[in-house]
Amino acid sequence: MGVMKRVQLVFRAKANKALDRMEDPRETLDYSYQQQLELLQKVRRGVADVATSRKRLELQVNQLQQSADRLTRQAQDSLAAGREDLAREALQRKAGINTQLEDLKVQYAALQGEEEKLTGAAQRLQAKVDAFRTKKETIKATYTAAEAQTRISEAFTGISEEMGDVGLAIQRAEDKTEQMKARSGALDELMASGALDDMVSGPRDDIQAELDRMGASTGVDHELEQMKAALASSAPRQIEGAQAGAGSAEAAPAQAVDQSQDPE
């Protein structure tokens, strides 16, 4: 039983949420206003029906009153003619009409009071309907403005998201541009060094490789011979310099001994 209640509660909650999404407050307000107009129309029909009944009673009262007045004149005429019996009969009929008149007058007064009540209710309802219509239009205008503002905000949000995507695309384009610049610079360096030409022309054959090695060895041997010649030419000068230095050193102690023997 508890599970069924929970299922019903979940179903009602989801149905209520779905109805909230489907409901347009402006349509609801217009529907409520239409209902109030229909109620006002019913009250007005009720007032018209009561007024019609009152008017019908009024006509009956007038007719009975005319009949009572005629019987009164007939009774007077009969009595003047010496026909007291006819005068009595006329007065008896008049008494019956007067009884009907009293009943109709009571009904007429009741209908008149009911008509006044319904007329007052119709007027109050009319004032409420007019006030509701004014409030309804105000609420509808406010809701329409809020809806427009919401759509504008949603549009700006979408634009912001799109601008974010555009920013990412620009960043990717800049990264690719920098990458292409780096690739172009590397290719320029390879072309300047000749490595790219080697890569383009393909691998050399064995004979060309041997010739290149011999050329490199010849250059190395030549440079080595130059270094040997330079070293050989600088060796005698270094020996002569060393001997001259030794002679100066021997002369200096002898001079020092002579100075020590001088009395002065």
C-alpha positions as CSV (number, residue, x, y, z in Angstrom):
1,M,0.0,0.0,0.0
2,G,2.9,2.3,0.8
3,V,4.5,1.6,-2.6
4,M,1.2,2.5,-4.4
5,K,0.9,5.8,-2.5
6,R,4.5,6.7,-3.5
7,V,3.8,5.8,-7.1
8,Q,0.7,7.9,-7.1
9,L,2.6,10.8,-5.5
10,V,5.4,10.6,-8.0
11,F,3.0,10.4,-10.9
12,R,1.0,13.4,-9.6
13,A,4.2,15.4,-9.0
14,K,5.5,14.7,-12.6
15,A,2.1,15.4,-14.0
16,N,1.9,18.7,-12.1
17,K,5.4,19.6,-13.3
18,A,4.4,18.8,-16.9
19,L,1.3,21.0,-16.5
20,D,3.3,23.8,-15.1
21,R,5.5,23.7,-18.2
22,M,2.5,23.6,-20.5
23,E,0.5,26.3,-18.7
24,D,0.5,29.8,-20.0
25,P,-0.5,32.3,-17.3
26,R,-2.0,34.6,-19.9
27,E,-4.3,31.9,-21.2
28,T,-5.3,31.0,-17.6
29,L,-6.1,34.7,-16.8
30,D,-8.2,35.0,-20.0
31,Y,-10.0,31.8,-19.2
32,S,-10.8,33.0,-15.6
33,Y,-12.0,36.3,-17.0
34,Q,-14.2,34.5,-19.5
35,Q,-15.7,32.5,-16.6
36,Q,-16.4,35.6,-14.6
37,L,-18.1,37.2,-17.7
38,E,-20.3,34.1,-18.0
39,L,-21.2,34.3,-14.3
40,L,-22.1,38.0,-14.7
41,Q,-24.2,37.1,-17.7
42,K,-26.1,34.5,-15.6
43,V,-26.7,37.1,-12.9
44,R,-28.0,39.6,-15.4
45,R,-30.3,36.9,-16.9
46,G,-31.6,36.3,-13.4
47,V,-32.3,39.9,-12.9
48,A,-34.1,40.1,-16.2
49,D,-36.2,37.0,-15.3
50,V,-37.2,38.5,-11.9
51,A,-38.0,41.8,-13.6
52,T,-40.2,40.0,-16.1
53,S,-42.1,38.1,-13.4
54,R,-42.5,41.3,-11.4
55,K,-43.8,43.1,-14.5
56,R,-46.3,40.2,-15.1
57,L,-47.6,40.5,-11.6
58,E,-47.8,44.2,-11.9
59,L,-50.1,43.7,-15.0
60,Q,-52.2,41.2,-13.1
61,V,-52.5,43.6,-10.2
62,N,-53.6,46.4,-12.5
63,Q,-56.2,44.2,-14.2
64,L,-57.6,43.0,-10.9
65,Q,-57.6,46.5,-9.6
66,Q,-59.6,47.6,-12.7
67,S,-62.0,44.7,-12.1
68,A,-62.5,45.7,-8.5
69,D,-63.1,49.3,-9.5
70,R,-65.7,48.2,-12.1
71,L,-67.5,46.0,-9.6
72,T,-67.6,48.9,-7.2
73,R,-69.3,51.1,-9.8
74,Q,-71.7,48.2,-10.7
75,A,-72.6,47.8,-7.1
76,Q,-73.3,51.5,-6.8
77,D,-75.4,51.4,-10.0
78,S,-77.4,48.4,-8.8
79,L,-78.1,49.9,-5.5
80,A,-79.2,53.1,-7.1
81,A,-81.5,51.0,-9.3
82,G,-83.0,49.3,-6.3
83,R,-81.3,46.0,-6.9
84,E,-79.6,45.4,-3.6
85,D,-79.1,41.8,-4.5
86,L,-77.0,42.7,-7.5
87,A,-75.1,45.2,-5.5
88,R,-74.4,42.6,-2.9
89,E,-73.2,40.1,-5.5
90,A,-70.9,42.7,-7.0
91,L,-69.4,43.5,-3.7
92,Q,-68.8,39.8,-2.9
93,R,-66.9,39.4,-6.2
94,K,-65.0,42.5,-5.4
95,A,-64.0,41.0,-2.0
96,G,-62.6,37.9,-3.8
97,I,-60.6,40.1,-6.2
98,N,-59.3,42.1,-3.3
99,T,-58.0,38.9,-1.7
100,Q,-56.2,38.0,-4.9
101,L,-54.9,41.5,-5.1
102,E,-53.4,41.2,-1.6
103,D,-51.7,37.9,-2.5
104,L,-50.3,39.4,-5.7
105,K,-49.1,42.5,-4.0
106,V,-47.2,40.3,-1.5
107,Q,-45.6,38.4,-4.4
108,Y,-44.9,41.6,-6.2
109,A,-43.1,43.1,-3.2
110,A,-41.0,39.9,-2.8
111,L,-40.1,39.9,-6.5
112,Q,-39.2,43.6,-6.3
113,G,-36.9,42.9,-3.3
114,E,-35.3,40.0,-5.1
115,E,-34.8,42.1,-8.2
116,E,-33.1,44.8,-6.1
117,K,-30.8,42.3,-4.5
118,L,-29.9,40.7,-7.8
119,T,-29.3,44.1,-9.4
120,G,-27.0,45.1,-6.5
121,A,-25.1,41.7,-6.9
122,A,-24.8,42.3,-10.6
123,Q,-23.3,45.7,-10.1
124,R,-20.8,44.5,-7.5
125,L,-19.9,41.6,-9.8
126,Q,-19.5,44.0,-12.7
127,A,-17.1,46.1,-10.6
128,K,-15.1,43.0,-9.7
129,V,-14.9,41.8,-13.3
130,D,-13.7,45.2,-14.4
131,A,-11.0,45.3,-11.7
132,F,-10.0,41.7,-12.6
133,R,-9.8,42.7,-16.3
134,T,-7.5,45.6,-15.5
135,K,-5.3,43.5,-13.2
136,K,-5.3,40.7,-15.8
137,E,-4.0,43.0,-18.5
138,T,-1.3,44.3,-16.2
139,I,-0.2,40.8,-15.3
140,K,-0.2,39.7,-18.9
141,A,1.9,42.7,-19.9
142,T,4.3,42.1,-17.1
143,Y,4.6,38.4,-18.0
144,T,5.1,39.2,-21.7
145,A,7.9,41.6,-20.8
146,A,9.5,39.1,-18.4
147,E,9.2,36.4,-21.2
148,A,10.9,38.7,-23.7
149,Q,13.6,39.5,-21.2
150,T,14.1,35.8,-20.6
151,R,14.4,35.2,-24.3
152,I,16.9,38.0,-24.6
153,S,19.0,36.6,-21.7
154,E,18.9,33.2,-23.3
155,A,20.0,34.7,-26.6
156,F,22.9,36.5,-24.9
157,T,23.8,33.2,-23.2
158,G,23.8,31.4,-26.5
159,I,25.9,34.2,-28.0
160,S,28.4,33.9,-25.1
161,E,28.7,30.2,-25.6
162,E,29.2,30.7,-29.3
163,M,31.8,33.4,-28.6
164,G,33.5,30.9,-26.4
165,D,33.6,28.4,-29.2
166,V,34.8,31.2,-31.5
167,G,37.6,32.0,-29.0
168,L,38.7,28.4,-29.0
169,A,38.6,28.2,-32.8
170,I,40.8,31.4,-32.9
171,Q,43.2,29.9,-30.4
172,R,43.5,26.7,-32.4
173,A,44.1,28.7,-35.5
174,E,46.8,30.8,-33.8
175,D,48.4,27.6,-32.6
176,K,48.4,26.1,-36.0
177,T,49.8,29.3,-37.4
178,E,52.7,29.3,-35.0
179,Q,53.3,25.6,-35.8
180,M,53.4,26.4,-39.5
181,K,55.8,29.2,-38.8
182,A,58.1,26.9,-36.8
183,R,57.9,24.3,-39.6
184,S,58.8,26.9,-42.2
185,G,61.8,28.1,-40.2
186,A,63.0,24.6,-39.8
187,L,62.7,24.0,-43.5
188,D,64.6,27.2,-44.2
189,E,67.4,26.1,-41.9
190,L,67.6,22.6,-43.5
191,M,67.7,24.2,-47.0
192,A,70.5,26.6,-45.9
193,S,72.5,23.7,-44.5
194,G,72.1,21.5,-47.5
195,A,70.5,18.7,-45.5
196,L,67.3,19.1,-47.4
197,D,69.1,18.8,-50.7
198,D,70.6,15.5,-49.5
199,M,67.2,14.3,-48.4
200,V,65.6,15.3,-51.7
201,S,68.4,13.8,-53.9
202,G,68.4,10.6,-52.0
203,P,71.3,8.5,-50.5
204,R,74.7,8.7,-52.2
205,D,76.4,5.6,-53.7
206,D,79.4,3.9,-52.1
207,I,82.0,5.4,-54.5
208,Q,80.8,8.9,-53.8
209,A,80.9,8.2,-50.1
210,E,84.5,6.8,-50.4
211,L,85.6,9.9,-52.4
212,D,84.1,12.1,-49.7
213,R,86.0,10.3,-47.0
214,M,89.3,10.5,-48.9
215,G,88.7,14.2,-49.4
216,A,88.1,14.6,-45.7
217,S,91.2,12.6,-44.8
218,T,93.4,14.6,-47.2
219,G,92.2,17.8,-45.5
220,V,93.0,16.4,-42.1
221,D,96.5,15.2,-43.2
222,H,97.2,18.6,-44.6
223,E,96.2,20.4,-41.5
224,L,98.3,18.0,-39.4
225,E,101.4,18.7,-41.5
226,Q,100.9,22.4,-41.0
227,M,100.7,22.0,-37.2
228,K,103.9,19.9,-37.2
229,A,105.8,22.5,-39.2
230,A,104.7,25.2,-36.9
231,L,105.7,23.2,-33.9
232,A,109.2,22.5,-35.4
233,S,109.8,26.1,-36.2
234,S,109.0,27.2,-32.7
235,A,111.2,24.6,-30.9
236,P,114.7,26.2,-31.6
237,R,113.5,29.6,-30.5
238,Q,112.3,28.1,-27.2
239,I,115.8,26.3,-26.7
240,E,117.7,29.6,-27.3
241,G,115.5,31.4,-24.9
242,A,116.2,28.8,-22.2
243,Q,120.0,29.0,-22.6
244,A,120.0,32.8,-22.4
245,G,118.1,32.6,-19.2
246,A,120.6,30.2,-17.7
247,G,123.6,32.5,-18.5
248,S,122.0,35.4,-16.8
249,A,121.4,33.4,-13.7
250,E,125.1,32.4,-13.4
251,A,126.3,35.9,-13.8
252,A,124.1,37.3,-11.1
253,P,125.7,35.2,-8.2
254,A,129.2,36.1,-9.3
255,Q,128.5,39.7,-9.2
256,A,126.9,39.3,-5.8
257,V,130.2,37.7,-4.5
258,D,132.4,40.6,-5.8
259,Q,130.2,43.1,-4.0
260,S,130.5,41.2,-0.7
261,Q,134.4,41.3,-0.9
262,D,134.6,45.1,-1.4
263,P,135.4,46.8,1.9
264,E,133.5,49.8,0.9
